[in-house]
Amino acid sequence: MKRYKECNWLVKMLRHRHYVKIAFKFVWFNYIADFKVGKDEFIDGKLVHTDEYDVYTGKQLWGLLRGSVCFDMGRYVTQEEMEEHFKKWEKDL
């Protein structure tokens, strides 16, 4: 699958259908089920999974769902693009 930036306008428009899922998932995770994210800890240099969870609601949940949809759409940024962005940002300071 091509990246979002490399697609033509028709494919971009079709990929925006993923945004519809956000509203349904938001209602589901806010009122019916919990959106749980496991807490992990580094112990002696190893990643250990714990039995504790963070439950997200509101703006945090909306942001996580929007980010997951952007991943489904193929909307991501490469490291080179981020380096260019930071160089431009440093010039403006």
Beta strands, then each sheet from edge to edge (+ up, - down):
strand 1: 35-43
strand 2: 46-56
sheet 1: 1+ 2-
end
